[in-house]
Amino acid sequence: MTTLVVLAKAPVAGRSKTRLTPPCTPREAADLAEAALADTLDAVLGCSARRHVLVLDGEPGPWLPPGIEVLRQRGDGLDERLASAFADIAEPALVVGMDTPQVTPALLDDGLAALDGTDAVLGPAEDGGYWAVGLRHVDDRVFLGIPMSRADTFEHQWRRLAALGRRPVRLPTLRDVDRFDDAVAVAALAPGSRFATQLSVVRDRHDRATHPGWCAATNDSGVSDTAHTPPVGHEGDHGTC
């Protein structure tokens, strides 16, 4: 049975979900990151994998549920961290990030089942990255040198798998949470999630305070009118690519 792995950054203000600021404060962005991670871990525990692992950049907190094994991330860039995660697991594994809190146990089980029949799976994200990658055999060459957090990351990764003789199976496309408009859209897909509840808290707080940055960043529907440029060198939350 394949291991299910979450590659994530511990939710800490100023380090987590930085592309949500503005309109969110760093603390609000970290709270949203924690909710997204908790939802993801719940889905992982609900799927059929026999082993559930969190490969973490940072320290575990009270958000960590029982039944999750924790390993530390190794490496500098996201390509190295992915390669190291698979090397440390050392068995067939499906790796997901923390940026898709709408993921369900059924969707994860579909990814596990697909990996049972091939040697690689890859789940594209709407922004051109990917939210899931699975391998039956460890090979650093799969990841090292792949440009991450770009609009063509999925295509680079798909071509690399094919060039190495893998037979990748494409998983469903998901939207991941990078900017505030993504957060609104993803929360709507999972209205009963911790993430949706936390986003509602944040929006209510800003509505009450009539925060100038919030008003400037959102239209009447609450969806961002302005794209927020990620900081130089930003690679998400060491989850989705």
Secondary structure, 3 states (H helix, E strand, C coil): CCEEEEEEECCCCCCCCHHHCCCCCHHHHHHHHHHHHHHHHHHHHHCCCCCEEEEEECCCCCCCCCCCEEEECCCCCHHHHHHHHHHHHCCCEEEECCCCCCCCHHHHHHHHHHHHCCCEEEEEECCCCEEEEEECCCCHHHCCCCCCCCCCHHHHHHHHHHHCCCCEEECCCECCCCCHHHHHHHHHHCCCCHHHHHHHHHHHHHHHHCCHHHHHHECCCCCECCCCCCCCCCCCCCCCC
